[in-house]
Amino acid sequence: MTAPEAPAVRGTDPPAPGPDAARPVVADYLNAWPGRAASLIDILRHRLGGRAGRIEHIGSTAIPAMAAKDILDIQGQRNQPRR
């Protein structure tokens, strides 16, 4: 039996399960949000390769010190294919 892999999340706080998406809860700002978003962006860039254009952490969790729903919003733009 092998040990589970450590989560690929930047920052010092381990990822916590998010709330029930059907009933989101407003939470105090978590210092882990930017690191979690950066990790998700890294995963998207890796999986999308050259198709990924700009990918950003947006929404209330991207605003330092602001209480927000504990749901990360990520916005992406694809690169235009070369013709």
Secondary structure, DSSP 8 states (H G I E B T S, - for coil): ----------SSS-------TTS--EE---THHHHHHHHHHHHHHHHHGGGEEEEEEESGGGSTT--EES--EEEEEE-----
